[in-house]
Amino acid sequence: MSHESLLHQFDQLNIWSRRGERAPHKPLLVLYALGRWSRGETADIAFADVDRDLTPLLKEFGPSRRSYHPEFPFWHLKNDGVWEVRSTSPLKTRKVSNSPLKSELLAKNVHAGFSDEVQKALRADPSLVGKIAGRLLDQHFPDSLHPDILAAVGLTLDADLPIRRKRDPQFRQRVLTAYVYRCAVCGFDVRLGGATIALDAAHIRWVQAAGPDEERNGLALCVLHHKLFDLGAFTLEPGGCFLVSEQAHGSAGFEDSLMRYHGSPVRRPQRPEWHPTS
């Protein structure tokens, strides 16, 4: 298999989605496995390790859930042709999802890892680790989360690695102009000389979830509120009201950066047609 064919397989991972929300389970599992591979841990991974290590990643970088299920990507990633699950004994599976229970995977010490073909390619060209990781980040997560995800899985990308960008290069300028170069939440508008600093144009619906590069899908946010927004610490109701997640908590920073704005409308852009849409 050529490198392009291999990269295409990872590009085409079957990702669960509903009403614009996408599950990051498979991309996070692959990134976690790539991190282990880059550290020389090339043997198959026990599900017990995935259960321990992937669950915190799902909690931090995925949608808030009442429960988290690392067993789903561990089992279903094999259907994408890049992963193999290996068990020394038969596994009982659910009738609905055709996947085993977490308890079954733990009890029978099931292991899994990249397919033989993927392993062969990674050994032949170690740079594929960074290329796969970069493409997964670009396709499934907003830019503001990339450094945190890489740190969490123990990966470092080559600074010269070309990553495909889908964002309109004028999106940032248009959104900042719409909000008069002020954070829509806290009003932050610091400049250094004539340059705006620490102010981003955030997508309300991520590019990775087919969010358009339009003013009505953008917010001018300081870097702190951008990160909090992308992580789901707060959301916007359809009328543009700031709502703090029930999962968010803390002390001084929590009160100052989040709760003081809870229930209040965010700043509106200059034109009514640019007002955020849900």
Order of alpha helices (4+ residues) and beta strands (2+ residues): alpha-beta-beta-alpha-beta-alpha-alpha-beta-alpha-beta-alpha-alpha-alpha-alpha-beta-beta-beta-beta-alpha-beta-beta-alpha
